[in-house]
Amino acid sequence: MGVIVEALVAHGGDAEASPLAIVAYLSSAVLDQSHTIIIGSSFLVAATANILTQAGAVTALILHLGRLVLQRRSLMVTSWLSGLVLFFDDYANCLVIGNSFAPIYDRCRVSREKLAYIVDSTAAPIASISVISTWIGYELDLISKALQNLSISDSAFSIFLQSIPYRFYSIFTLAFVAFIAFSGMDFGPMKRAELRAARQPKVKVLPEESLPNQKLTWLATTAIALMVLVTLCTLIIDGYSRTFEFTRQTSLPQIISAADPLRAMLAGSGSAFGVTIILSLKIHALSCRSVIRAARSGFRSVLGALVVLYLAWTLGHALEGAGTSNYLSSLLETEVPAWILPSLSFLLAAGISLSTGSSFGTMGILIPIILPLSVPLQPEMGDFIFFASTASVLAGASLGDHMSPISDTTVLSAAGSGTSVVSHTHTQLPYALSVGGIALLAGYLPAGLGISPLDFDPIGS
């Protein structure tokens, strides 16, 4: 509906020209090379994760750790750490961690709602700030396109790296989950869910078929490590080849920022996908037919989300055709104080993501608007407004995602953990709102005033 309305606006309500414009917007999104790489990488990561899951490899890896877990606190900490390990994809994180840890949570009488919260509130925040994930390609693509007509010399990857310290909601959420896991403290509906779970009969042993298998554990470890190492090595090699003026003073972040992260991500996911298939067949974890079926199922699991991505990209082209970003920039340039923009962007992103259930769609809508708006608002003291505003959109999208009952990760976390979407949303909402309030008051408001809450020094000093 957004694309249709924007096409009508861009062509003055012309009912004949608007359908042609919609086709043009769709074609631009489909034929874009960077979009193709993002889609291909997402498919490969999803297929690899599903093959490992169907083979029982990731379950074996986590259960290998889980059998060492005997107490509630150590169980929650282990599941939080496992979520950090699976940083490369939030969908895989939600499904794999949830399904693998569910029987261990029952054994230790910890609620499935707590598992869903830990999974959901670790998956998207870690994937959104990781330099190796299915999120970074989409984020870099949006930033790169928004930079095309701006007087910014930094690359999209450099801006991504410099915005990470301003991802207050993502950083504070990961810390808050760790605090809940270590302390065992709860409040609101989550506390009632924990009291209910504590009254359940304790399961003394895991099912015999859930015993960890060393070969499968090795398979999961190899696949995940290979994906990370190949992606990182490709980034360094590609960045080095593009850094023609390489000197001893050139830092590793500078080399990596010069690389093409999309191609590196494709190389890493492709290597992991190929090796996972070969090793799964070699150790007889799956038959050839089962591997094909698992890969196909993995493709289907992300197909709906990737359709949303294409529509978000199409909407971005439609917004550009209608001149939305230029209009809002000119409208708000004299009316929005620079110091309020990070906070305003954060709240706006959270509201859109909450109502639509799509963090990717939210980023696709706001990044082309907020980035051009933040450039003329930069004061002479530094460019922190630009980085803080960029980060606030990306972080606010995650906050709305956590609060929305129609979000993909909310649904997947509840399904993987074996609890209802309503129960998961009900128990997670107070935690998300609490961290969101802290991020706003202790993060984006001070950042807009030129104060860094992370080091308590003036930004840019």
Order of alpha helices (4+ residues) and beta strands (2+ residues): alpha-alpha-alpha-alpha-alpha-alpha-alpha-alpha-alpha-alpha-alpha-alpha-alpha-alpha-alpha-alpha-alpha-alpha-alpha-alpha-alpha-alpha-beta-beta
